Amino acid sequence: MATNYSNEAIRNILIGFGYLAPDSNPGSNPPWKTNNNPLTDEHTVTAIKKFQQDYSLKADGIAGDQSKKVLHDTIVQLQNNLKRHGFATDAQIPSDKPFYGPNTYDAVKRFEQKQGLSVNGIADKEARNLLSQPSLATNNIKLIDACIQFKQNPKKPNYIEALNYLQTQLSSDILIEFSNQWRQTNDVNPSIVKLTDVCNSYVAKTHQDRALNYLQSQISPDVYKRFTELWKKA
């Protein structure tokens, strides 16, 4: 079965694993490419090489039998882990459908949402490694919920520590974009908002929620985990 993948199916697995960019925003209806041409274009070859390097294969950019087998085994493992952790059922992802299709995409989104990750349906290597763990942390706090809690107790030391920690872990580009979204501006070099001030002034406006959701989508899993630990520290 592994060697029977069409070129289109291989491209969609590479997209689903984060190695190949989709032609457009994936939205909610993968597959994302209808391109069944030979796997010889520059972007696909580069994606295959990245996958091969991550799995200690010969990085020649050719989807030979061995690379196809590892692609197959990796998607099967991903699907099994999604089902094992309760993000999909056998009926949703049958064992004889080792493809990165709509149901796998939706299951990955459920996993990302639960873990406080960027919700894009892409199971990159970090996400796949996380899913392979025996158990998952399911208590990451959402930034919107954090702001609601902060307004109720703005002097709580661990809340302040967590928000200040998060502020130091974000790149200037992310903070600039967030600040513009929060203020509904488009300045090239805006004054960066402080997250403690953000939460203290949060009133559930649509643009505020949008800005906080954007910010949440940019936080790495390790940083988010530490932020949650600090937030919930006694």
C-alpha positions in Angstrom: 0.0 0.0 0.0 2.8 2.4 0.8 4.2 2.3 -2.7 0.8 2.9 -4.3 0.6 6.6 -3.3 -0.3 8.9 -6.1 1.9 12.0 -6.6 -1.0 14.1 -5.4 -1.3 12.0 -2.2 2.4 12.4 -1.5 2.2 16.1 -1.9 -0.7 16.3 0.5 1.1 14.2 3.1 4.1 16.5 2.8 1.8 19.5 3.3 0.1 17.8 6.3 3.5 17.2 7.9 4.6 20.8 7.4 7.3 20.2 4.7 5.4 21.7 1.7 3.4 24.9 1.5 -0.1 24.5 0.2 -1.1 26.3 -3.0 -3.5 28.5 -0.9 -5.0 28.7 2.5 -6.1 25.1 3.3 -9.3 26.3 4.9 -11.3 23.3 6.1 -11.3 21.1 3.0 -8.1 19.3 2.3 -6.5 17.9 0.2 -4.7 21.1 -0.7 -3.1 20.2 -4.0 -4.7 18.6 -7.0 -1.3 18.4 -8.7 -0.5 14.9 -9.8 2.5 15.9 -11.8 5.9 14.2 -11.3 7.5 15.0 -8.0 10.3 16.9 -9.7 9.5 20.6 -9.1 11.8 22.5 -6.9 9.4 22.9 -3.9 8.4 19.3 -3.8 12.0 18.0 -4.1 13.0 20.4 -1.3 10.1 19.1 0.9 11.0 15.5 0.2 14.6 16.2 1.2 13.6 17.8 4.5 11.4 14.8 5.3 14.2 12.4 4.4 16.6 14.3 6.6 14.3 14.2 9.6 13.9 10.4 9.2 17.6 9.6 8.5 17.0 8.6 4.9 19.2 9.4 1.9 18.3 13.0 1.2 18.1 12.9 -2.5 14.7 14.5 -3.0 13.4 11.4 -4.7 10.3 9.7 -3.4 11.6 6.1 -3.8 10.1 3.0 -2.2 11.9 3.5 1.1 10.8 7.1 1.4 7.2 6.1 0.5 7.3 3.4 3.1 8.4 5.9 5.8 5.8 8.3 4.7 3.2 5.6 5.0 4.4 4.4 8.4 4.5 8.0 9.7 1.0 8.9 8.6 -0.3 5.6 10.1 1.5 6.4 13.4 0.0 9.9 13.4 -3.5 8.6 12.8 -3.1 5.9 15.4 -1.9 8.4 18.0 -4.7 10.8 17.1 -7.2 7.9 17.8 -5.3 6.8 20.9 -5.6 10.2 22.5 -9.3 10.6 21.5 -9.1 13.1 18.7 -10.6 10.7 16.1 -12.3 7.4 15.9 -11.7 4.3 13.7 -14.8 5.3 11.8 -13.5 8.7 11.1 -10.0 7.5 10.2 -10.2 3.9 9.0 -6.9 1.9 9.2 -7.0 1.4 5.4 -6.9 5.1 4.7 -3.3 6.2 5.3 -3.7 9.6 3.7 -3.7 13.2 4.9 -7.3 13.9 4.1 -10.1 15.9 5.7 -10.7 13.7 8.7 -7.0 13.6 9.6 -6.8 17.3 9.1 -9.8 17.9 11.4 -8.4 15.5 14.1 -5.1 17.4 14.1 -7.0 20.7 14.5 -8.8 19.2 17.6 -5.5 18.2 19.0 -4.0 21.6 18.4 -6.9 23.4 19.9 -6.8 21.2 23.0 -3.0 21.8 23.4 -3.1 25.5 22.9 -1.1 25.2 19.6 -1.5 27.1 16.4 -4.7 25.6 14.9 -3.9 25.0 11.3 -4.4 21.3 10.8 -0.6 20.8 10.1 1.1 18.0 12.1 4.7 19.1 11.9 7.5 17.1 13.5 7.0 18.8 16.9 3.3 18.0 16.9 3.9 14.4 15.8 6.5 13.9 18.6 4.1 15.4 21.1 1.3 13.1 19.9 3.6 10.1 20.3 3.9 10.7 24.1 2.0 8.3 26.4 -0.2 11.1 27.7 -0.9 14.8 26.8 -1.2 17.8 29.0 -4.7 19.1 28.5 -4.7 22.1 30.8 -3.0 24.9 28.7 -4.9 28.1 29.5 -6.2 30.2 26.5 -5.0 33.7 26.4 -8.6 35.1 26.3 -9.4 33.1 29.5 -6.1 34.3 31.0 -7.1 37.9 30.4 -10.5 37.4 32.0 -8.9 35.9 35.1 -6.2 38.6 35.2 -8.9 41.4 35.3 -10.4 39.7 38.3 -7.1 39.6 40.2 -4.6 41.9 38.4 -2.1 41.8 41.3 -1.8 38.1 41.6 2.0 37.5 41.4 2.0 34.4 39.3 -0.3 36.0 36.7 2.1 38.9 36.4 5.1 36.6 36.2 3.5 34.4 33.5 2.5 37.4 31.3 5.9 39.0 31.7 7.6 35.7 30.8 5.5 35.4 27.7 6.3 39.0 26.7 10.0 38.2 26.7 9.6 35.0 24.6 7.9 36.7 21.6 9.7 38.1 18.7 9.5 41.8 17.8 7.7 41.0 14.6 5.0 39.1 16.5 4.6 41.8 19.1 4.4 44.5 16.4 1.6 42.6 14.5 -0.2 41.9 17.8 0.1 45.5 18.9 -1.4 46.7 15.6 -4.2 44.2 15.8 -4.9 45.1 19.4 -5.1 48.8 18.6 -6.6 48.4 15.1 -3.7 50.3 13.5 -1.2 49.5 10.8 1.9 51.3 12.1 5.3 50.2 10.8 6.9 50.8 14.2 4.2 50.9 16.8 4.7 51.2 20.5 4.6 47.7 21.8 1.7 46.9 24.2 2.4 45.2 27.5 0.5 42.0 28.0 -0.4 42.9 31.5 -1.9 46.2 30.2 -3.7 44.2 27.5 -5.3 41.8 29.9 -6.2 44.6 32.3 -8.0 46.5 29.5 -9.6 43.4 27.9 -13.4 43.8 27.3 -14.1 41.0 24.9 -14.3 43.2 21.8 -14.1 41.3 18.5 -10.7 42.8 17.5 -9.3 42.1 20.9 -10.3 38.4 20.7 -8.9 38.3 17.2 -5.6 39.8 18.4 -5.3 37.4 21.3 -6.1 34.4 19.1 -3.4 35.6 16.7 -0.9 35.9 19.5 -1.8 32.4 20.8 -1.2 30.9 17.4 2.4 32.3 17.4 3.5 30.8 20.7 5.6 27.6 20.6 4.4 24.6 22.5 7.4 24.8 25.0 6.8 28.4 25.7 3.0 27.8 26.1 3.6 25.0 28.5 5.9 27.1 30.6 3.4 30.0 30.5 0.7 27.7 31.7 2.9 26.3 34.5 3.7 29.9 35.7 0.0 30.9 35.5 -1.2 28.0 37.6 1.7 28.1 40.1 0.4 28.2 43.6 
